Amino acid sequence: MSPASLADSAPTQDERDLAQYESRIDRPPQLKVAEFSREGRLRHVIFSGQFPVDLLEDLADTADKIRLLSKSRTGQDFLLNLLRHKRAMLYFTQPSTRTFLSFMAACQILGMTCNEVRDPTTSSETKGETRFDSIRMFSSYFDLVIMRSPIARLAEACAYLMNDLERTAARSVPIVNAGSGADEHPTQALLDVYTLQRTFQFAAPQDSPAASRLDALRRDYPALRTGLTGKVYGFCGDIGRGRTVRSLAALLAQYEGVTLAFVAPGHPALRLSDDLRRRLEQRGVRVVELESLESSLDGASAVEQFDALYMTRIQKEHNLETDAAEFARIDFSQYKLSLDQVRRMKPYAPILHPFPRDQHFGEIPPEIDNDPRAMYFRQARNGMWVRAALLAHVFNVDHQVARFYHEQYGDWTATRRIES
Ligand code: NCD
């Protein structure tokens, strides 16, 4: 938690509430994972370190099954009954389009009822109610709270609140972090990985621009394999302030032999933070920092070396007045992808972006959208399926999905070939 939020001589109750969880929040992630799980299943979804590779595989598998079942009336009816008795609160006090709507659609696919608070000025927080009182109230009426907040670690603190309530046998519900300040966005990382999993199966043309050409590609790229291991992932743009980059990098770091290359201006606010770099290197990841997409990487322009490229927007809303003079000296054009660069990228390398893209900055101009490697719209749709899979996991109905799928389709597992 930032000391600034606690700096005033008379802290508000909101600040005191957060402060009481500070020592738990400050522990290394691996010490916290167990507290957010129950019987081998996630209870709260707070940070991406809660997703080991086998869970990522399971979620992708469930997402594929839900996706296919959704194509038939029988499958849809089955899914609609799965969580018909559950209600979700979407508490989003920071702007959101995709995350909000895809969570809502995911809830609806599984039959859950949703309600929302998006503007705290319409809630009792304007009457002085604390956020923790709000959350506790939501937990009285709903079975799940999905929350986005500008405050880093607020979702984590709310999960501790729920755990404390659980210990006293009071009502307690799962908390899902849908973006917490500059800190984490674990479910965005899930959908990013799900997109990469599908792409690097080289199975379906719509998921993988090199579909069914893996053998042909191996003539030019003999080391190319299916799956996420051993690949070079490029991240470009606002690396320092983008929570999606932090969460995704932590997930990719679990795969053997990956290189993570961060292309960002050298300014301390924008480049890779020291703590993230250290964490990645501790996991044995090769971390490279570059000034531009054209900087040299292993003997060629970086953009030509990436197996996947994750573009981000420059998060101007976080600009500080004190940075203005230094920002004015940065050549930001180096963090925009051009059509010429796309032509030089590997023929199978997906271009991802968490969106929104910034029309004024233009990090991905619309001319690129028709390229089969432009994966960002599919990526957003993948978010709906993988979030539905996550809800099925949290509420322990994923095995019912698997059983019903098996009854319908037997052992047919070519689900990733389907168009949707
Ligand atoms: C991102 C976010 O909110 O962190 N958007 C999203 O959830 N897809 C990225 C951003 O705002 O730039």
Boltz pocket constraint, residues with backbone or C-beta under 6 A from the ligand:
constraints:
  - pocket:
      binder: B
      contacts: [[A, 95], [A, 98], [A, 99], [A, 178], [A, 179], [A, 185], [A, 188], [A, 243], [A, 244], [A, 313], [A, 315], [A, 354], [A, 355], [A, 356]]
      max_distance: 6.0
